[in-house]
Amino acid sequence: MKGENIIIGEGTEYPLKGILALPDNTDEKVPAVVFVHGSGASNMDEQIYKLTPFKDLAIGLAAHGIASVRYDKRTYVHARKMRKTLVTVKEETIEDAVLAADLLRRDARIDPDRIWIVGHSMGAMLAPRIDAEGGNFRGMVLMAGTPLNLEDIVVRQLKQTGDSKNILLKAVVRLEDKIFSKKFDGLYEMPDEEAKKKKFAGGMTLYYFKEMGQKNAAEYLLETDKPALIMQGGMDFQVLPDVDFARFKELLGERKDTEFRLYPELSHLFVKGTTTDILKASNEYKKEQHIGPDVIGDIADFILRFN
């Protein structure tokens, strides 16, 4: 594998450092992917403690002859500047993913008709929208995504945290759950200007959720016939196999060129899971592991099947 330093959004207000990973042999034009991060600020490897999923995928896919672009997330590099503006997922994620796809199309070593998007977690929730809003990808790989709305996931994870045996923590979380659940009441009937003024937490407004929730990932996918691979870890405690993955299968099971992969022993980050307790997430992610050849091979095989 060869790695080249790149800048996504060079000359814009929000330039981002990234890496173009190339297979050793680029004598012929090669397919490529754009990686899209999950929620929160994240570097180009999507590093969480000792786990680096995007780096693992980039190295693995290059061995299969597939190039990739990964880059620091805008909120990771420009958080202070972004706090001064109203931020939606468009500014946070979508614009940069489209710029990354455009960068690949300008590279003579890349097949411009075989550029894919690989979204993880919230990136998977947004991948079909990114495709529709300028990404124009050949197909999509959704890793640990959900067709549910983001506010539903936030409330659910609060409830999961509230199952703690720590009495004080349980009381605090249950109070937060009531507060946040109430904030979302009537969200989609709320006027935009009102939603823009109401804070959820930190600098995030209710409009962030409302704008994103107008159409979910499954609804976007049903409007296109592009191939989609939907992947889920069976030990995932952030996106649930028996709820989110099952709902994807229910909604998209009859969709053409759509395949589903469940890995019973793998976590949200597609390494071996050790717990299904959301409160122990940091312990699980502090152990160095890497995405295995089965996951990487499934992604590569799916991509290479479509010319």
N, C-alpha and C positions, 0 to 999 in steps of 0.2 A: 504493500500500500504506500502511496505517496500522499503527503499532506501539504497543502498550500494555504498560506495565510490569505484571507480575504476580508473585505469590509462590505457588510450589507448596509445599504443606504448611504453610501459614500457621497458626500456633498449635501446631505440633508441635515436636518436639525438633530437627528438621532442616529449617528453612525454606530455600527455594532461590529466588533471583531468576530471573526468566524474562521472556520477551516473547511476547505474543499478537499475531501478525501477521494482519491482516485485509485482505481485498480492499477496494478503494475503495467498491464497491457492496454494501451489506448490507441492502438493502430487503427481500430475501427471505432466509430462513435458508440459510446456506452450509455445505458440507462442510468438514471440518477434519482435520488430522493431528497426531499427537504424535510428535516426533522422539526416538529413543532412541540414546544414544551407544555408541561402541565401548569397548574396554577402557581402563583407566587413568583418571586424573583428567582432566576436560575441562570447559571452559566451555560456555555455552549455544550458541555457534556451532560447537562441536566443533573449535575452532581448533587446527591443527597448523602451527607456524611461520607461513607467510603464507597458508595455505589455511583457508577458513571454510565448510565444506560445508553446515552446517545453515542458516547465514545465506543462502547462495546459493539453497538449496532453498526457504526461506521466501519470499524475494522473488519467485522464479520462480513458485511455486505460487499466490501471491496474485494474480499477473497472470492466472492461469487461473480465478480465482474461488474459490480454496481457502484457508481460514484454516489457521494452524498455531500450535502451542505448542512453544517450545524453552526450555530452562532449564539452569542450571549443574548438573553432576552432583554427587551428594551427597559423593563422595570428593574433589571439587575444593574444596568449601566447608568440609566438616566432617571432614577427614581425621584431625586430632588427636583429636577426640572419638571417632571410630569405632575408633581403634586400641585403645580400652579394652574393646571388645566383640568377640564372635565375629561376623564378617561373612560372609554368603553373598550371592549375586546378588539374593536377595530384598530385603535391606536396602540393598544397593549400587545397585540399578537398578529392580527390579520395583515396589516400593511407590510410588516417585515417579512412574513412568509411569502407574500406575493413578490416582493423585491428579490428574495432569494431564488424563487423560480425564474424570474426574469434574468438574473445573473447566470443561472445555469444555461438558459437558452442562448445566451450570447457566447458561450464557450464552445469553440469548434470541436472539442473532444466529446461533447455531450450530444446525445440524440435528442433533439428538441421535442420530439413526439413521444418520448418515453420518460417523462419526468413525473414522478409520483410524490405524494405527500404521505409521511408517516407521522401521525399525531399520537401523543401519549397523554392519557388522562384528560385534562381539560383541552389539550391540543387535539385529542381524538374527537371531543365534542364539537370542536370548531372546524375540523378538517373539511367536512363537506361544504361548509359555508365559505371557507377560504377558497376552495375550488370554484364555487359559484361566483365569487366576488373578485375574480381576476387571476386566481392561481392556474386555472385551466390545465389541470393535471390529467395524466393518462388514467390514473386510478388512485385509490386511497387505501391506506392501512390504518385501522383504528385500534390502538392498543389501550386496554383498560378505560374505554370510554363509556358513555351512557346516553340513552335517549331522553333521560329525565332532565328537568331544568336545574340549573346550578343552585337555586335557593332550596330546592328539595334535598339536594345532596348536603348542603350546609346544615340544614335542620336535622337531617338523619344522622350526620356525624356527631352533632351535639348530643343527640339522644344516645348514641353509642358510647360517647365519653361519659354520659351520665349514669351508665351502668357500673361505674367504678365502685369498689368496696370502700373507698375513702369517703366517709360521711360528709366531710366538709366540701370536698371536690364535687360530690354528687349534688349537694345543695346548691352550690354556685352554678354548676352546669344546668341544673333544672331551671334556675332563675333566668339564666341567659337564654335557654331554650324558649321560655315563655316570652321574653322580650323580643328575641329575633323573629320568632314565629308570628308575633303580633305585627312586627314591622312589615312583613310580607303580605299581610291581609289586604286584599283589594289591589295588589300591585299592578295588575294589567288594566284596571279601570282608572288608575291614578293618572292625572295629567302629567305629561313629560316634564313640564317646568317644576311641578311639585316634587316629582321623583328625583330630579336633578339637585334639589335643595336638601333633600333628606339624606342624612348620613347613615350608612349601615355600620361600618367600623373603620377607624382610621380615616383615610381620605376617600374611601369607596362610598359611592352613593347608591341609592336604590335604583337609580336609572341604569347603572351598570348591569344589574340583574334583569331589569325590564327589557332593555335593548337586546341583550343576549337571548332572552327567553321567548322572543317573538316566534321563533321557529327552531325546532330541535334538530339534532343530527340525522335522525331517521327521516324526518320530513324532507330535509334537503336531499338525502339519498334517494328518496322515492321520486324525486323530480329529475333524476339523471339515470342513465343506464351504464355509467362507468363502473368498472370492477371495484369491489370492496372486500377487503379481508378484515374481519372483526375478531380480535384476540382478547382473551381474558385469562387471568390467573385464578385458580380455584381457591388459593389462600389469600386472596385480596380482601382487605378489610376496609378499603376506601371506596371501591366500586365493587358491588356484590354480584357474584356469579349467578345466584338464584333470583336476583331481582333485575339488575341492569342488563346483564348478558342475556338473560332469559327474555327480557322485554325486546331487545334487539332481534332475537330470533323470531319472536312472535310477530313483530312488525315487518321484518325483512326476509323472513324465511322463504318466500316465494319469489324474491327479487332475483333477476338474472345476474350471473357472475358475482354472486355474493357468497362468501364462505365464512365459516365460523370455526374458531380453534379455541378449545378450553384446555388449559394445562393445570391439572388438578393440584400439583405440588408447588406451583409458582405463586409469587406475591404480586403486589401492585406494580413492582418494578421488574417483573419477569425473571427474578432469581428465586432460589429455593426459599419458600416461606417457612417461618418457624412459629408463627402465632396468628390467630385471627382477632387478637385484641388490639384495637386501635390505640390504646394507651401505651402499648409497648412498641410502637412504630420506631421510635428512635433507637431502641435496642436492636431491632432487626436490621435497621439500615446502617448501623455502625460496624457490622461484620462485612469484611470485603468479600464480595462475590461478583460474578460476571454473568451476563446473559449467555445461555448455552447455545450450542449449534443447532438444537432442534427448533428453537424459536427463530433464529437467524435463517436457518435453512427453509423454514416455512414461508418467511417473508420473501426471500430470494426466489424460491420456486414460483410463488404466486406472481411476482413482478415479471419474471422472465417468460412466463407463459403467454403474456400479452405483448404482441409486437406493435 
